[in-house]
Amino acid sequence: MVTKIHKFNKLSFEEKKLFLQAFVILGIMRFALLTLPFKLLTRSLDQQKSIRQLPLLSQTEMSSVHLVSRAINRAVLYTPWKSTCLVQALTAHRMLYRYNLPGVLYVGIVKDKLSNKGLEAHAWSQCGSKIVTGAAEHELYTVISVFKW
């Protein structure tokens, strides 16, 4: 516990602020996913057939994207609830939208041939050239929905 507090104290003010913001929004998004229809959660997003090219971001904007990504990835480690890939992607959307940074939320599926699960879903978010959340193995999934903000 002391080590975690020590690590937190080593962060810059901006990183602390983003960590706390990510932690709270992760909780809100988890609760929202449990209680609200998905369509309601994505009504502020613009559903697309596909995304051909994402807007180019400046170095300063990409730096902000990187900080948000790190904050979400850090906060996920400390949430007492399950912060699924969809919770993380929706959190990234909310945080990046506040900074007026455009991005995309992808939802994909893959047929799991090794088990009896059937279809497996995954969500990830991207801003500029950076995958903000859900980067691990996202290329294995076939995109079925694309939401732009």
Protein Blocks (a to p, Z undefined) as FASTA:
>chain_A
ZZmmmmmmmpcfklmmmmmmmmmmmmmmmmmmmmmcfklmmmmpccdfbdfbdcdddfkl
mmmmmmmmmmmmmmmmmpcbdcdfklmmmmmmmmmmmnopacdddddddddfkbmnlpad
dddddehjbcfbhkloklmpccfbdcdZZ
